[in-house]
Amino acid sequence: MKSAWVVTAAVLAVLVSTMGAVAAEPEPPPGSSAACHKTAFALIAAIDGGDTATPQYGKAFTTFVATCGRKFVLPLPASRRFRYLSCRDKISALVDLIDNGQIKSGTFARARNAFAKMCAPH
C-alpha cells in the first residue's frame, strides 16, 4: 500500500512540474508591445510605491526609453525634480498608446521623450 502512495506522489510531481513548464510563457522580445507594456507597468508600480531611486526603477526606465517605440535619439537633460503625478500620468498615457497599437508612432515617441526627461531615476 505504501508503494502505491509513492508511485501516486511521483506521478503527481511529474504532472505538476510539466504543467508548470507548459504554463510558463517565454519573455516577449525587447521593444515589442508586450515587453513595453510589461515594463510600463513595472514603472507604474515603482512610481506608486515611491521606489524611483532604486536600481530596479533605473533598469526598467532605461529599458523602456531605449527599446520602446522609435529610436530614442536625443539625450535629454533630466528634470531637476521628480513629479509623481506628472510621471504617473505620462506613463499611463504611454500604456494607452501601446494598447491602441501606436507604439511606433511619432505621438508615442514624443510622449516617451517627455516621460524620459521628467521621470528619470534620481
N, CA, C and O atoms as CSV, one atom per row, in Angstrom:
chain,resi,resn,atom,element,x,y,z
A,1,MET,N,N,0.816,-1.186,0.000
A,1,MET,CA,C,0.000,0.000,0.000
A,1,MET,C,C,0.865,1.256,0.000
A,1,MET,O,O,0.548,2.248,-0.657
A,2,LYS,N,N,1.961,1.194,0.748
A,2,LYS,CA,C,2.843,2.345,0.835
A,2,LYS,C,C,3.461,2.655,-0.528
A,2,LYS,O,O,3.615,3.828,-0.871
A,3,SER,N,N,3.820,1.632,-1.318
A,3,SER,CA,C,4.425,1.857,-2.626
A,3,SER,C,C,3.434,2.491,-3.596
A,3,SER,O,O,3.845,3.222,-4.497
A,4,ALA,N,N,2.139,2.227,-3.433
A,4,ALA,CA,C,1.128,2.867,-4.277
A,4,ALA,C,C,1.112,4.379,-4.037
A,4,ALA,O,O,0.954,5.161,-4.974
A,5,TRP,N,N,1.274,4.778,-2.788
A,5,TRP,CA,C,1.314,6.202,-2.454
A,5,TRP,C,C,2.555,6.870,-3.047
A,5,TRP,O,O,2.497,7.999,-3.534
A,6,VAL,N,N,3.652,6.168,-2.997
A,6,VAL,CA,C,4.901,6.686,-3.545
A,6,VAL,C,C,4.772,6.871,-5.054
A,6,VAL,O,O,5.188,7.899,-5.590
A,7,VAL,N,N,4.199,5.886,-5.742
A,7,VAL,CA,C,4.010,5.976,-7.194
A,7,VAL,C,C,3.051,7.115,-7.518
A,7,VAL,O,O,3.299,7.897,-8.436
A,8,THR,N,N,1.961,7.208,-6.770
A,8,THR,CA,C,0.984,8.281,-6.995
A,8,THR,C,C,1.632,9.649,-6.783
A,8,THR,O,O,1.424,10.570,-7.573
A,9,ALA,N,N,2.404,9.774,-5.731
A,9,ALA,CA,C,3.081,11.045,-5.449
A,9,ALA,C,C,4.073,11.389,-6.560
A,9,ALA,O,O,4.190,12.551,-6.950
A,10,ALA,N,N,4.784,10.385,-7.068
A,10,ALA,CA,C,5.749,10.618,-8.145
A,10,ALA,C,C,5.040,11.055,-9.420
A,10,ALA,O,O,5.505,11.962,-10.111
A,11,VAL,N,N,3.914,10.415,-9.737
A,11,VAL,CA,C,3.147,10.785,-10.926
A,11,VAL,C,C,2.623,12.207,-10.789
A,11,VAL,O,O,2.702,12.991,-11.735
A,12,LEU,N,N,2.096,12.543,-9.632
A,12,LEU,CA,C,1.614,13.902,-9.398
A,12,LEU,C,C,2.736,14.925,-9.517
A,12,LEU,O,O,2.536,15.998,-10.086
A,13,ALA,N,N,3.891,14.611,-8.999
A,13,ALA,CA,C,5.026,15.532,-9.090
A,13,ALA,C,C,5.416,15.784,-10.534
A,13,ALA,O,O,5.709,16.917,-10.915
A,14,VAL,N,N,5.421,14.720,-11.346
A,14,VAL,CA,C,5.744,14.875,-12.763
A,14,VAL,C,C,4.687,15.722,-13.457
A,14,VAL,O,O,5.025,16.599,-14.251
A,15,LEU,N,N,3.414,15.473,-13.170
A,15,LEU,CA,C,2.335,16.249,-13.788
A,15,LEU,C,C,2.409,17.721,-13.419
A,15,LEU,O,O,2.265,18.591,-14.278
A,16,VAL,N,N,2.635,17.999,-12.140
A,16,VAL,CA,C,2.714,19.391,-11.690
A,16,VAL,C,C,3.901,20.085,-12.330
A,16,VAL,O,O,3.772,21.226,-12.771
A,17,SER,N,N,5.037,19.441,-12.395
A,17,SER,CA,C,6.213,20.084,-12.999
A,17,SER,C,C,6.012,20.291,-14.488
A,17,SER,O,O,6.463,21.298,-15.035
A,18,THR,N,N,5.349,19.368,-15.150
A,18,THR,CA,C,5.066,19.519,-16.574
A,18,THR,C,C,4.080,20.646,-16.814
A,18,THR,O,O,4.244,21.430,-17.749
A,19,MET,N,N,3.067,20.732,-15.984
A,19,MET,CA,C,2.083,21.804,-16.125
A,19,MET,C,C,2.740,23.160,-15.919
A,19,MET,O,O,2.416,24.121,-16.618
A,20,GLY,N,N,3.652,23.243,-14.974
A,20,GLY,CA,C,4.357,24.494,-14.738
A,20,GLY,C,C,5.190,24.901,-15.933
A,20,GLY,O,O,5.261,26.083,-16.269
A,21,ALA,N,N,5.820,23.935,-16.577
A,21,ALA,CA,C,6.639,24.240,-17.753
A,21,ALA,C,C,5.772,24.679,-18.918
A,21,ALA,O,O,6.156,25.570,-19.676
A,22,VAL,N,N,4.607,24.064,-19.070
A,22,VAL,CA,C,3.700,24.429,-20.152
A,22,VAL,C,C,3.090,25.799,-19.894
A,22,VAL,O,O,2.925,26.590,-20.822
A,23,ALA,N,N,2.755,26.085,-18.635
A,23,ALA,CA,C,2.088,27.334,-18.287
A,23,ALA,C,C,3.033,28.539,-18.369
A,23,ALA,O,O,2.577,29.660,-18.598
A,24,ALA,N,N,4.317,28.328,-18.190
A,24,ALA,CA,C,5.270,29.437,-18.223
A,24,ALA,C,C,5.398,29.961,-19.653
A,24,ALA,O,O,5.697,29.206,-20.578
A,25,GLU,N,N,5.169,31.249,-19.819
A,25,GLU,CA,C,5.282,31.858,-21.141
A,25,GLU,C,C,6.669,32.447,-21.316
A,25,GLU,O,O,7.252,32.964,-20.363
A,26,PRO,N,N,7.197,32.373,-22.522
A,26,PRO,CA,C,8.514,32.969,-22.748
A,26,PRO,C,C,8.426,34.492,-22.661
A,26,PRO,O,O,7.370,35.083,-22.887
A,27,GLU,N,N,9.533,35.099,-22.335
A,27,GLU,CA,C,9.584,36.561,-22.268
A,27,GLU,C,C,9.372,37.132,-23.663
A,27,GLU,O,O,9.927,36.617,-24.634
A,28,PRO,N,N,8.577,38.188,-23.774
A,28,PRO,CA,C,8.403,38.809,-25.094
A,28,PRO,C,C,9.696,39.492,-25.534
A,28,PRO,O,O,10.487,39.914,-24.691
A,29,PRO,N,N,9.919,39.605,-26.843
A,29,PRO,CA,C,11.157,40.241,-27.306
A,29,PRO,C,C,11.208,41.716,-26.918
A,29,PRO,O,O,10.178,42.390,-26.922
A,30,PRO,N,N,12.400,42.226,-26.583
A,30,PRO,CA,C,12.535,43.633,-26.215
A,30,PRO,C,C,12.001,44.540,-27.323
A,30,PRO,O,O,12.233,44.294,-28.506
A,31,GLY,N,N,11.289,45.583,-26.928
A,31,GLY,CA,C,10.753,46.535,-27.885
A,31,GLY,C,C,9.389,46.161,-28.428
A,31,GLY,O,O,8.743,46.967,-29.097
A,32,SER,N,N,8.940,44.934,-28.145
A,32,SER,CA,C,7.607,44.539,-28.600
A,32,SER,C,C,6.557,45.218,-27.732
A,32,SER,O,O,6.850,45.668,-26.625
A,33,SER,N,N,5.348,45.286,-28.236
A,33,SER,CA,C,4.266,45.887,-27.457
A,33,SER,C,C,4.109,45.186,-26.114
A,33,SER,O,O,3.909,45.835,-25.088
A,34,ALA,N,N,4.200,43.865,-26.126
A,34,ALA,CA,C,4.045,43.101,-24.883
A,34,ALA,C,C,5.145,43.434,-23.879
A,34,ALA,O,O,4.867,43.621,-22.695
A,35,ALA,N,N,6.387,43.509,-24.343
A,35,ALA,CA,C,7.507,43.822,-23.445
A,35,ALA,C,C,7.389,45.253,-22.917
A,35,ALA,O,O,7.635,45.507,-21.738
A,36,CYS,N,N,7.016,46.173,-23.784
A,36,CYS,CA,C,6.895,47.570,-23.362
A,36,CYS,C,C,5.740,47.748,-22.391
A,36,CYS,O,O,5.832,48.528,-21.444
A,37,HIS,N,N,4.666,47.033,-22.622
A,37,HIS,CA,C,3.511,47.071,-21.728
A,37,HIS,C,C,3.920,46.586,-20.346
A,37,HIS,O,O,3.605,47.213,-19.335
A,38,LYS,N,N,4.625,45.462,-20.315
A,38,LYS,CA,C,5.089,44.880,-19.050
A,38,LYS,C,C,6.031,45.846,-18.322
A,38,LYS,O,O,5.912,46.034,-17.111
A,39,THR,N,N,6.954,46.450,-19.050
A,39,THR,CA,C,7.907,47.381,-18.442
A,39,THR,C,C,7.204,48.644,-17.950
A,39,THR,O,O,7.548,49.178,-16.896
A,40,ALA,N,N,6.219,49.120,-18.714
A,40,ALA,CA,C,5.463,50.305,-18.292
A,40,ALA,C,C,4.754,50.044,-16.971
A,40,ALA,O,O,4.728,50.910,-16.098
A,41,PHE,N,N,4.179,48.857,-16.820
A,41,PHE,CA,C,3.512,48.549,-15.559
A,41,PHE,C,C,4.506,48.397,-14.408
A,41,PHE,O,O,4.168,48.689,-13.260
A,42,ALA,N,N,5.709,47.950,-14.697
A,42,ALA,CA,C,6.749,47.914,-13.660
A,42,ALA,C,C,7.100,49.332,-13.229
A,42,ALA,O,O,7.321,49.587,-12.045
A,43,LEU,N,N,7.152,50.257,-14.187
A,43,LEU,CA,C,7.428,51.660,-13.861
A,43,LEU,C,C,6.293,52.263,-13.041
A,43,LEU,O,O,6.539,53.001,-12.087
A,44,ILE,N,N,5.055,51.953,-13.407
A,44,ILE,CA,C,3.906,52.457,-12.641
A,44,ILE,C,C,3.971,51.957,-11.206
A,44,ILE,O,O,3.756,52.722,-10.266
A,45,ALA,N,N,4.265,50.679,-11.039
A,45,ALA,CA,C,4.358,50.114,-9.688
A,45,ALA,C,C,5.457,50.808,-8.878
A,45,ALA,O,O,5.274,51.093,-7.695
A,46,ALA,N,N,6.586,51.075,-9.515
A,46,ALA,CA,C,7.690,51.744,-8.813
A,46,ALA,C,C,7.311,53.180,-8.453
A,46,ALA,O,O,7.606,53.645,-7.352
A,47,ILE,N,N,6.660,53.877,-9.376
A,47,ILE,CA,C,6.244,55.261,-9.102
A,47,ILE,C,C,5.226,55.272,-7.966
A,47,ILE,O,O,5.333,56.074,-7.038
A,48,ASP,N,N,4.244,54.387,-8.038
A,48,ASP,CA,C,3.223,54.313,-6.984
A,48,ASP,C,C,3.825,53.958,-5.634
A,48,ASP,O,O,3.369,54.439,-4.596
A,49,GLY,N,N,4.849,53.117,-5.653
A,49,GLY,CA,C,5.487,52.696,-4.408
A,49,GLY,C,C,6.561,53.650,-3.908
A,49,GLY,O,O,7.150,53.417,-2.852
A,50,GLY,N,N,6.824,54.714,-4.647
A,50,GLY,CA,C,7.866,55.652,-4.242
A,50,GLY,C,C,9.274,55.089,-4.397
A,50,GLY,O,O,10.204,55.529,-3.721
A,51,ASP,N,N,9.424,54.119,-5.287
A,51,ASP,CA,C,10.708,53.434,-5.461
A,51,ASP,C,C,11.474,53.929,-6.684
A,51,ASP,O,O,12.106,53.127,-7.372
A,52,THR,N,N,11.433,55.209,-6.966
A,52,THR,CA,C,12.055,55.730,-8.182
A,52,THR,C,C,13.559,55.948,-8.050
A,52,THR,O,O,14.216,56.313,-9.024
A,53,ALA,N,N,14.104,55.731,-6.874
A,53,ALA,CA,C,15.552,55.878,-6.695
A,53,ALA,C,C,16.240,54.516,-6.624
A,53,ALA,O,O,17.417,54.435,-6.273
A,54,THR,N,N,15.526,53.460,-6.950
A,54,THR,CA,C,16.086,52.114,-6.844
A,54,THR,C,C,16.742,51.687,-8.159
A,54,THR,O,O,16.414,52.217,-9.220
A,55,PRO,N,N,17.661,50.737,-8.087
A,55,PRO,CA,C,18.259,50.203,-9.323
A,55,PRO,C,C,17.214,49.546,-10.229
A,55,PRO,O,O,17.349,49.580,-11.452
A,56,GLN,N,N,16.176,48.949,-9.638
A,56,GLN,CA,C,15.138,48.305,-10.440
A,56,GLN,C,C,14.393,49.344,-11.282
A,56,GLN,O,O,14.113,49.099,-12.456
A,57,TYR,N,N,14.072,50.488,-10.703
A,57,TYR,CA,C,13.406,51.541,-11.462
A,57,TYR,C,C,14.342,52.030,-12.565
A,57,TYR,O,O,13.918,52.225,-13.704
A,58,GLY,N,N,15.612,52.225,-12.224
A,58,GLY,CA,C,16.584,52.681,-13.216
A,58,GLY,C,C,16.696,51.728,-14.391
A,58,GLY,O,O,16.772,52.162,-15.541
A,59,LYS,N,N,16.705,50.424,-14.108
A,59,LYS,CA,C,16.800,49.433,-15.180
A,59,LYS,C,C,15.534,49.437,-16.030
A,59,LYS,O,O,15.616,49.412,-17.258
A,60,ALA,N,N,14.370,49.468,-15.393
A,60,ALA,CA,C,13.103,49.487,-16.137
A,60,ALA,C,C,12.998,50.765,-16.962
A,60,ALA,O,O,12.564,50.727,-18.114
A,61,PHE,N,N,13.391,51.888,-16.383
A,61,PHE,CA,C,13.356,53.181,-17.081
A,61,PHE,C,C,14.241,53.132,-18.327
A,61,PHE,O,O,13.808,53.497,-19.419
A,62,THR,N,N,15.469,52.682,-18.155
A,62,THR,CA,C,16.420,52.616,-19.267
A,62,THR,C,C,15.925,51.661,-20.356
A,62,THR,O,O,16.003,51.976,-21.543
A,63,THR,N,N,15.421,50.505,-19.953
A,63,THR,CA,C,14.895,49.539,-20.916
A,63,THR,C,C,13.737,50.135,-21.699
A,63,THR,O,O,13.684,50.009,-22.923
A,64,PHE,N,N,12.810,50.783,-21.006
A,64,PHE,CA,C,11.635,51.358,-21.664
A,64,PHE,C,C,12.047,52.444,-22.649
A,64,PHE,O,O,11.623,52.430,-23.805
A,65,VAL,N,N,12.862,53.370,-22.202
A,65,VAL,CA,C,13.258,54.501,-23.050
A,65,VAL,C,C,14.103,54.033,-24.235
A,65,VAL,O,O,13.966,54.566,-25.336
A,66,ALA,N,N,14.966,53.052,-24.024
A,66,ALA,CA,C,15.880,52.614,-25.079
A,66,ALA,C,C,15.245,51.666,-26.099
A,66,ALA,O,O,15.689,51.618,-27.246
A,67,THR,N,N,14.208,50.907,-25.701
A,67,THR,CA,C,13.704,49.872,-26.605
A,67,THR,C,C,12.275,50.064,-27.081
A,67,THR,O,O,11.867,49.409,-28.040
A,68,CYS,N,N,11.507,50.926,-26.456
A,68,CYS,CA,C,10.088,51.049,-26.802
A,68,CYS,C,C,9.849,52.204,-27.761
A,68,CYS,O,O,10.241,53.340,-27.494
A,69,GLY,N,N,9.205,51.903,-28.870
A,69,GLY,CA,C,8.891,52.928,-29.861
A,69,GLY,C,C,10.061,53.190,-30.790
A,69,GLY,O,O,11.011,52.412,-30.876
A,70,ARG,N,N,9.956,54.322,-31.486
A,70,ARG,CA,C,11.036,54.722,-32.388
A,70,ARG,C,C,12.314,54.919,-31.602
A,70,ARG,O,O,12.285,55.108,-30.386
A,71,LYS,N,N,13.420,54.876,-32.290
A,71,LYS,CA,C,14.717,55.034,-31.616
A,71,LYS,C,C,14.754,56.329,-30.829
A,71,LYS,O,O,14.298,57.375,-31.293
A,72,PHE,N,N,15.299,56.239,-29.642
A,72,PHE,CA,C,15.487,57.400,-28.776
A,72,PHE,C,C,16.822,58.024,-29.157
A,72,PHE,O,O,17.882,57.456,-28.892
A,73,VAL,N,N,16.762,59.193,-29.780
A,73,VAL,CA,C,17.969,59.778,-30.344
A,73,VAL,C,C,18.588,60.839,-29.444
A,73,VAL,O,O,19.796,60.826,-29.206
A,74,LEU,N,N,17.792,61.726,-28.961
A,74,LEU,CA,C,18.322,62.861,-28.216
A,74,LEU,C,C,18.490,62.547,-26.741
A,74,LEU,O,O,17.523,62.189,-26.070
A,75,PRO,N,N,19.698,62.677,-26.231
A,75,PRO,CA,C,19.834,62.544,-24.779
A,75,PRO,C,C,19.258,63.806,-24.135
A,75,PRO,O,O,19.761,64.910,-24.346
A,76,LEU,N,N,18.217,63.630,-23.363
A,76,LEU,CA,C,17.554,64.780,-22.761
A,76,LEU,C,C,18.067,64.999,-21.348
A,76,LEU,O,O,18.257,64.040,-20.599
A,77,PRO,N,N,18.293,66.256,-20.978
A,77,PRO,CA,C,18.691,66.501,-19.590
A,77,PRO,C,C,17.522,66.167,-18.668
A,77,PRO,O,O,16.375,66.509,-18.955
A,78,ALA,N,N,17.817,65.512,-17.584
A,78,ALA,CA,C,16.772,65.128,-16.643
A,78,ALA,C,C,16.220,66.354,-15.932
A,78,ALA,O,O,16.932,67.325,-15.674
A,79,SER,N,N,14.953,66.282,-15.630
A,79,SER,CA,C,14.319,67.334,-14.843
A,79,SER,C,C,14.946,67.321,-13.453
A,79,SER,O,O,15.355,66.272,-12.955
A,80,ARG,N,N,15.016,68.469,-12.849
A,80,ARG,CA,C,15.639,68.543,-11.528
A,80,ARG,C,C,14.764,67.936,-10.434
A,80,ARG,O,O,15.272,67.501,-9.400
A,81,ARG,N,N,13.459,67.906,-10.659
A,81,ARG,CA,C,12.563,67.433,-9.614
A,81,ARG,C,C,11.628,66.371,-10.178
A,81,ARG,O,O,10.980,66.586,-11.203
A,82,PHE,N,N,11.561,65.249,-9.521
A,82,PHE,CA,C,10.658,64.174,-9.926
A,82,PHE,C,C,9.246,64.571,-9.498
A,82,PHE,O,O,9.012,64.878,-8.329
A,83,ARG,N,N,8.328,64.565,-10.425
A,83,ARG,CA,C,6.948,64.935,-10.129
A,83,ARG,C,C,6.081,63.685,-10.227
A,83,ARG,O,O,5.791,63.202,-11.322
A,84,TYR,N,N,5.677,63.174,-9.081
A,84,TYR,CA,C,4.947,61.913,-9.014
A,84,TYR,C,C,3.731,61.897,-9.939
A,84,TYR,O,O,3.625,61.021,-10.798
A,85,LEU,N,N,2.813,62.849,-9.776
A,85,LEU,CA,C,1.577,62.821,-10.558
A,85,LEU,C,C,1.839,62.971,-12.050
A,85,LEU,O,O,1.213,62.289,-12.861
A,86,SER,N,N,2.749,63.846,-12.415
A,86,SER,CA,C,3.051,64.023,-13.836
A,86,SER,C,C,3.661,62.750,-14.424
A,86,SER,O,O,3.310,62.348,-15.534
A,87,CYS,N,N,4.561,62.125,-13.694
A,87,CYS,CA,C,5.194,60.898,-14.185
A,87,CYS,C,C,4.170,59.776,-14.277
A,87,CYS,O,O,4.173,59.007,-15.238
A,88,ARG,N,N,3.304,59.681,-13.290
A,88,ARG,CA,C,2.250,58.656,-13.297
A,88,ARG,C,C,1.333,58.873,-14.499
A,88,ARG,O,O,0.980,57.917,-15.189
A,89,ASP,N,N,0.949,60.112,-14.751
A,89,ASP,CA,C,0.081,60.423,-15.895
A,89,ASP,C,C,0.778,60.121,-17.212
A,89,ASP,O,O,0.161,59.580,-18.130
A,90,LYS,N,N,2.052,60.463,-17.314
A,90,LYS,CA,C,2.786,60.248,-18.565
A,90,LYS,C,C,2.933,58.759,-18.883
A,90,LYS,O,O,2.710,58.350,-20.022
A,91,ILE,N,N,3.303,57.952,-17.904
A,91,ILE,CA,C,3.478,56.529,-18.184
A,91,ILE,C,C,2.125,55.870,-18.437
A,91,ILE,O,O,2.041,54.934,-19.233
A,92,SER,N,N,1.068,56.335,-17.781
A,92,SER,CA,C,-0.272,55.799,-18.040
A,92,SER,C,C,-0.715,56.129,-19.460
A,92,SER,O,O,-1.331,55.296,-20.124
A,93,ALA,N,N,-0.411,57.330,-19.928
A,93,ALA,CA,C,-0.738,57.711,-21.308
A,93,ALA,C,C,0.050,56.847,-22.299
A,93,ALA,O,O,-0.467,56.489,-23.357
A,94,LEU,N,N,1.287,56.516,-21.961
A,94,LEU,CA,C,2.090,55.642,-22.820
A,94,LEU,C,C,1.488,54.241,-22.886
A,94,LEU,O,O,1.497,53.617,-23.947
A,95,VAL,N,N,0.968,53.741,-21.774
A,95,VAL,CA,C,0.296,52.435,-21.776
A,95,VAL,C,C,-0.908,52.486,-22.720
A,95,VAL,O,O,-1.135,51.553,-23.490
A,96,ASP,N,N,-1.679,53.576,-22.659
A,96,ASP,CA,C,-2.830,53.719,-23.558
A,96,ASP,C,C,-2.394,53.690,-25.023
A,96,ASP,O,O,-3.047,53.060,-25.855
A,97,LEU,N,N,-1.299,54.368,-25.335
A,97,LEU,CA,C,-0.805,54.362,-26.715
A,97,LEU,C,C,-0.361,52.960,-27.142
A,97,LEU,O,O,-0.612,52.549,-28.275
A,98,ILE,N,N,0.291,52.234,-26.248
A,98,ILE,CA,C,0.689,50.856,-26.548
A,98,ILE,C,C,-0.559,50.017,-26.805
A,98,ILE,O,O,-0.617,49.263,-27.776
A,99,ASP,N,N,-1.561,50.151,-25.929
A,99,ASP,CA,C,-2.794,49.374,-26.070
A,99,ASP,C,C,-3.522,49.693,-27.378
A,99,ASP,O,O,-4.212,48.836,-27.931
A,100,ASN,N,N,-3.372,50.912,-27.867
A,100,ASN,CA,C,-4.030,51.325,-29.108
A,100,ASN,C,C,-3.182,51.062,-30.348
A,100,ASN,O,O,-3.530,51.505,-31.442
A,101,GLY,N,N,-2.073,50.346,-30.184
A,101,GLY,CA,C,-1.238,49.983,-31.327
A,101,GLY,C,C,-0.422,51.132,-31.897
A,101,GLY,O,O,-0.047,51.097,-33.069
A,102,GLN,N,N,-0.143,52.139,-31.097
A,102,GLN,CA,C,0.572,53.317,-31.582
A,102,GLN,C,C,2.014,53.386,-31.095
A,102,GLN,O,O,2.596,54.468,-31.028
A,103,ILE,N,N,2.590,52.243,-30.757
A,103,ILE,CA,C,3.942,52.229,-30.188
A,103,ILE,C,C,4.993,52.736,-31.174
A,103,ILE,O,O,6.028,53.243,-30.742
A,104,LYS,N,N,4.768,52.618,-32.457
A,104,LYS,CA,C,5.739,53.080,-33.454
A,104,LYS,C,C,5.412,54.478,-33.987
A,104,LYS,O,O,6.026,54.930,-34.953
A,105,SER,N,N,4.462,55.156,-33.370
A,105,SER,CA,C,4.040,56.472,-33.860
A,105,SER,C,C,4.914,57.597,-33.311
A,105,SER,O,O,5.606,57.439,-32.305
A,106,GLY,N,N,4.864,58.716,-33.987
A,106,GLY,CA,C,5.555,59.903,-33.501
A,106,GLY,C,C,4.968,60.389,-32.189
A,106,GLY,O,O,5.684,60.922,-31.340
A,107,THR,N,N,3.660,60.206,-32.021
A,107,THR,CA,C,2.991,60.594,-30.773
A,107,THR,C,C,3.587,59.827,-29.603
A,107,THR,O,O,3.865,60.402,-28.550
A,108,PHE,N,N,3.785,58.519,-29.793
A,108,PHE,CA,C,4.385,57.712,-28.738
A,108,PHE,C,C,5.806,58.183,-28.455
A,108,PHE,O,O,6.193,58.326,-27.295
A,109,ALA,N,N,6.583,58.424,-29.503
A,109,ALA,CA,C,7.978,58.853,-29.330
A,109,ALA,C,C,8.059,60.165,-28.552
A,109,ALA,O,O,8.886,60.308,-27.651
A,110,ARG,N,N,7.199,61.120,-28.900
A,110,ARG,CA,C,7.206,62.403,-28.182
A,110,ARG,C,C,6.796,62.224,-26.718
A,110,ARG,O,O,7.398,62.815,-25.822
A,111,ALA,N,N,5.778,61.411,-26.486
A,111,ALA,CA,C,5.327,61.173,-25.111
A,111,ALA,C,C,6.396,60.434,-24.307
A,111,ALA,O,O,6.610,60.730,-23.131
A,112,ARG,N,N,7.063,59.474,-24.942
A,112,ARG,CA,C,8.138,58.743,-24.262
A,112,ARG,C,C,9.297,59.681,-23.931
A,112,ARG,O,O,9.881,59.593,-22.851
A,113,ASN,N,N,9.627,60.577,-24.860
A,113,ASN,CA,C,10.717,61.524,-24.610
A,113,ASN,C,C,10.376,62.470,-23.464
A,113,ASN,O,O,11.238,62.799,-22.649
A,114,ALA,N,N,9.122,62.906,-23.399
A,114,ALA,CA,C,8.695,63.777,-22.297
A,114,ALA,C,C,8.783,63.021,-20.970
A,114,ALA,O,O,9.217,63.577,-19.962
A,115,PHE,N,N,8.368,61.754,-20.977
A,115,PHE,CA,C,8.494,60.925,-19.787
A,115,PHE,C,C,9.959,60.772,-19.392
A,115,PHE,O,O,10.306,60.875,-18.216
A,116,ALA,N,N,10.817,60.527,-20.384
A,116,ALA,CA,C,12.248,60.334,-20.114
A,116,ALA,C,C,12.870,61.582,-19.491
A,116,ALA,O,O,13.702,61.492,-18.588
A,117,LYS,N,N,12.457,62.734,-19.983
A,117,LYS,CA,C,13.034,63.988,-19.483
A,117,LYS,C,C,12.594,64.259,-18.045
A,117,LYS,O,O,13.405,64.668,-17.214
A,118,MET,N,N,11.323,64.034,-17.752
A,118,MET,CA,C,10.803,64.396,-16.446
A,118,MET,C,C,10.964,63.311,-15.383
A,118,MET,O,O,11.043,63.617,-14.193
A,119,CYS,N,N,11.011,62.071,-15.797
A,119,CYS,CA,C,10.868,60.973,-14.834
A,119,CYS,C,C,12.104,60.083,-14.721
A,119,CYS,O,O,12.000,58.926,-14.314
A,120,ALA,N,N,13.253,60.609,-15.074
A,120,ALA,CA,C,14.493,59.839,-14.971
A,120,ALA,C,C,14.748,59.456,-13.513
A,120,ALA,O,O,14.330,60.164,-12.597
A,121,PRO,N,N,15.435,58.334,-13.306
A,121,PRO,CA,C,15.765,57.937,-11.925
A,121,PRO,C,C,16.550,59.044,-11.238
A,121,PRO,O,O,17.339,59.755,-11.860
A,122,HIS,N,N,16.316,59.166,-9.969
A,122,HIS,CA,C,17.009,60.218,-9.198
A,122,HIS,C,C,17.613,59.633,-7.946
A,122,HIS,O,O,18.236,60.354,-7.167
